[in-house]
Amino acid sequence: MTSPLTEEDTSRILGVLLSEIQGLGMTQAQRIAAAAGINVTEAHWQPFRSTVVHAFNRMDYENRVIVLRILGDSLSENEQVKALLARHGFEYVDGTFIPTAMLDERESRYLPPSSASELAKAMKRLVDGDESGAITSACGAVDNLMQQLYTRPELSSLGDPGASSFSAKVNTATSRLHVFDEMKRDLLALGMTDSDVRVVITETQKATNHAAQMLQTLRRSMGDVHGSKPALRRTAYDAIKWASAICALFEGL
């Protein structure tokens, strides 16, 4: 689940939303406030704002969140609101104000828990401008998962995972855990033709191998938890997404 908003967060978000509501005209602003459960009848902006803030601050936490959600729904397509929220470290997604660092929790249901946590850290570092740190965390998501998988009976005979290269561990794990065999069965069960399934499996295997090789190289050349190595923003983003794709192969196994 997404971490709950703090009291300070709710006040900051309300301030962002009110700053844009004021540009919609008094009638529409009153209508939006009323829909959120705050009745405002004053004819001037300053009483309007102070009335909303006062009523909001008197509410308990649960009702504050409800008010913010209703206001957010009314302004969800407003690009200025999106930009302002982002500058305050939030994004409004499907009725929820999500801290930027936690945005990838939307993907967590498709990832092993440890991978989701490390990829969230990678995205946070990327948003903060630490591209090399983001690459390190993205690679760490895969590497930590491999460390865990190597304790499984199917892989324990291979010994210390630290003795194998990054990409070799990924290829070995997918093979020993029959990841692509299971994928093949699932695709055939959907009614795909044998030839189409062969193409999907073959290309996915190639893509996984290439992605693992790429991450291994990036970790060596650009990865650095201290952010002292130069790295490209788009390359760091690609690393996060490729790492996510690799980890997702093992979700539920």
RANORDA-V22023 format. One record per residue. RES is the residue in one small letter. SS is DSSP state (H for helix, E for strand, C for the rest). PSI is psi in degrees with one decimal (* if undefined). D_FIRST is the distance of its C-alpha to the first C-alpha in Angstrom with 1 decimal. Layout:
res | ss | psi | d_first
RES | SS | PSI | D_FIRST
RES | SS | PSI | D_FIRST
This chain:
res | ss | psi | d_first
m | C | 153.5 | 0.0
t | C | 140.2 | 3.8
s | C | 139.4 | 6.4
p | C | 154.5 | 8.7
l | C | 145.2 | 12.0
t | C | 168.6 | 15.0
e | H | -39.8 | 18.2
e | H | -40.5 | 19.8
d | H | -44.7 | 17.2
t | H | -37.9 | 17.9
s | H | -40.5 | 21.6
r | H | -43.2 | 21.5
i | H | -40.8 | 19.8
l | H | -42.8 | 22.2
g | H | -42.0 | 25.0
v | H | -47.1 | 24.2
l | H | -40.9 | 24.0
l | H | -34.2 | 27.2
s | H | -29.7 | 29.0
e | H | -33.1 | 28.8
i | H | -35.6 | 29.4
q | H | -18.9 | 32.7
g | H | 2.9 | 33.9
l | H | -5.6 | 33.7
g | C | 148.3 | 36.6
m | H | -45.2 | 36.9
t | H | -48.7 | 36.9
q | H | -37.6 | 33.7
a | H | -43.3 | 32.0
q | H | -37.4 | 33.1
r | H | -43.2 | 31.9
i | H | -43.4 | 28.3
a | H | -41.5 | 28.2
a | H | -38.6 | 29.6
a | H | -28.7 | 27.0
a | C | -0.1 | 24.4
g | C | 14.7 | 26.5
i | C | 112.5 | 28.6
n | C | 124.4 | 32.3
v | C | 122.4 | 34.3
t | C | -4.7 | 38.0
e | C | 148.7 | 39.3
a | C | -2.0 | 41.2
h | C | 153.8 | 40.4
w | H | -44.2 | 37.3
q | H | -46.3 | 37.3
p | H | -37.1 | 37.3
f | H | -52.6 | 34.6
r | H | -46.6 | 32.2
s | H | -33.6 | 33.1
t | H | -43.8 | 32.8
v | H | -47.5 | 29.3
v | H | -43.1 | 28.2
h | H | -46.8 | 30.0
a | H | -40.6 | 28.5
f | H | -44.6 | 25.0
n | H | -21.9 | 25.5
r | H | -12.9 | 26.8
m | C | 156.7 | 23.7
d | C | 172.1 | 21.1
y | H | -46.1 | 17.6
e | H | -42.2 | 16.3
n | H | -30.9 | 19.2
r | H | -45.5 | 18.9
v | H | -39.1 | 15.5
i | H | -44.9 | 17.3
v | H | -46.5 | 20.2
l | H | -38.2 | 18.4
r | H | -42.3 | 16.8
i | H | -43.8 | 20.3
l | H | -39.9 | 21.9
g | H | -40.5 | 19.5
d | H | -38.7 | 20.4
s | H | -25.0 | 24.0
l | H | 13.1 | 23.9
s | C | -23.4 | 21.4
e | C | 1.3 | 24.3
n | C | 114.2 | 26.0
e | H | -34.5 | 26.3
q | H | -40.0 | 27.3
v | H | -43.9 | 24.2
k | H | -44.5 | 22.1
a | H | -43.0 | 24.2
l | H | -42.1 | 24.1
l | H | -41.7 | 20.3
a | H | -38.5 | 20.2
r | H | -24.3 | 22.8
h | C | 2.1 | 20.8
g | C | 25.1 | 17.8
f | E | 158.8 | 15.7
e | E | 142.2 | 15.4
y | E | 114.6 | 15.1
v | E | 119.0 | 13.4
d | C | 47.7 | 13.5
g | C | 10.8 | 13.6
t | E | 135.7 | 11.1
f | E | 112.1 | 12.3
i | E | 127.9 | 10.5
p | E | 138.1 | 12.1
t | H | -39.3 | 14.3
a | H | -17.5 | 13.4
m | H | 9.2 | 9.8
l | H | -35.5 | 11.1
d | H | -0.4 | 11.3
e | H | -18.4 | 7.6
r | H | -23.9 | 9.0
e | H | -7.8 | 11.2
s | H | -28.1 | 9.1
r | H | -17.2 | 9.9
y | H | 6.4 | 13.5
l | C | 151.3 | 13.6
p | C | 145.1 | 14.2
p | H | -45.8 | 11.7
s | H | -34.5 | 14.3
s | H | -41.2 | 15.1
a | H | -41.8 | 11.7
s | H | -44.2 | 11.9
e | H | -35.9 | 15.5
l | H | -32.1 | 15.3
a | H | -40.4 | 12.9
k | H | -39.5 | 15.7
a | H | -44.0 | 18.3
m | H | -38.7 | 17.1
k | H | -44.2 | 17.0
r | H | -38.3 | 20.5
l | H | -45.4 | 21.7
v | H | -34.1 | 20.7
d | C | -0.6 | 22.5
g | C | 10.0 | 25.6
d | C | 79.8 | 25.5
e | H | -42.5 | 26.3
s | H | -38.1 | 27.7
g | H | -35.0 | 24.8
a | H | -41.9 | 22.4
i | H | -41.9 | 24.7
t | H | -44.7 | 24.8
s | H | -37.5 | 21.0
a | H | -45.6 | 20.9
c | H | -35.4 | 23.7
g | H | -31.9 | 22.2
a | H | -43.5 | 19.2
v | H | -46.0 | 21.9
d | H | -42.8 | 24.2
n | H | -38.0 | 21.7
l | H | -41.8 | 20.8
m | H | -40.1 | 24.6
q | H | -41.8 | 25.2
q | H | -43.3 | 23.0
l | H | -29.5 | 24.5
y | C | -6.3 | 27.9
t | C | -7.9 | 27.6
r | C | 149.8 | 27.5
p | H | -36.1 | 30.9
e | H | -19.2 | 31.5
l | H | -11.8 | 31.3
s | H | -27.4 | 32.3
s | C | -12.1 | 36.0
l | C | -10.4 | 35.5
g | C | -149.7 | 35.3
d | C | 117.8 | 33.8
p | H | -20.8 | 31.3
g | H | -14.5 | 32.4
a | H | -8.4 | 35.8
s | C | 154.0 | 34.6
s | C | 160.1 | 33.9
f | H | -54.0 | 30.4
s | H | -32.2 | 31.3
a | H | -38.1 | 33.2
k | H | -40.4 | 30.3
v | H | -47.6 | 28.3
n | H | -39.1 | 31.3
t | H | -43.7 | 32.1
a | H | -43.9 | 28.6
t | H | -34.5 | 28.5
s | H | -51.1 | 32.0
r | H | -30.6 | 31.8
l | C | 5.4 | 28.6
h | C | 39.1 | 30.1
v | H | -46.6 | 27.2
f | H | -25.0 | 29.6
d | H | -42.5 | 31.6
e | H | -39.8 | 28.5
m | H | -41.0 | 27.8
k | H | -46.1 | 31.4
r | H | -42.2 | 31.3
d | H | -41.8 | 28.4
l | H | -40.4 | 30.1
l | H | -36.3 | 33.4
a | H | -24.0 | 31.8
l | C | -11.6 | 30.7
g | C | 8.9 | 34.4
m | C | 150.2 | 34.7
t | C | 157.3 | 38.1
d | H | -41.2 | 38.9
s | H | -41.1 | 39.9
d | H | -40.2 | 36.7
v | H | -41.6 | 34.6
r | H | -40.8 | 36.8
v | H | -47.3 | 36.3
v | H | -47.7 | 32.5
i | H | -46.8 | 32.4
t | H | -46.7 | 35.0
e | H | -34.8 | 33.5
t | H | -39.8 | 30.0
q | H | -45.0 | 31.6
k | H | -46.2 | 33.5
a | H | -41.4 | 30.6
t | H | -43.7 | 28.6
n | H | -45.0 | 31.6
h | H | -40.0 | 32.3
a | H | -42.4 | 28.7
a | H | -41.0 | 28.9
q | H | -41.1 | 32.4
m | H | -46.4 | 31.2
l | H | -39.7 | 28.4
q | H | -42.3 | 30.9
t | H | -43.1 | 33.3
l | H | -39.1 | 30.9
r | H | -37.4 | 29.7
r | H | -39.3 | 33.4
s | H | -28.0 | 34.6
m | C | -21.8 | 31.8
g | C | 136.5 | 29.1
d | C | 116.1 | 29.3
v | C | -19.8 | 26.7
h | C | -1.7 | 29.2
g | C | 23.8 | 29.4
s | C | -12.0 | 33.1
k | C | 141.5 | 33.6
p | C | 141.4 | 34.0
a | C | 151.4 | 31.4
l | C | 139.7 | 30.9
r | H | -47.6 | 27.9
r | H | -32.9 | 27.9
t | H | -38.6 | 28.5
a | H | -41.4 | 25.5
y | H | -44.3 | 23.3
d | H | -40.1 | 25.0
a | H | -41.8 | 24.4
i | H | -43.6 | 20.6
k | H | -37.8 | 20.8
w | H | -39.0 | 23.3
a | H | -40.6 | 21.4
s | H | -42.3 | 18.4
a | H | -40.6 | 20.8
i | H | -48.2 | 22.4
c | H | -36.0 | 19.3
a | H | -25.1 | 18.2
l | C | -25.8 | 21.6
f | C | 3.6 | 20.6
e | C | 129.9 | 17.3
g | C | -5.2 | 18.0
l | C | * | 21.3
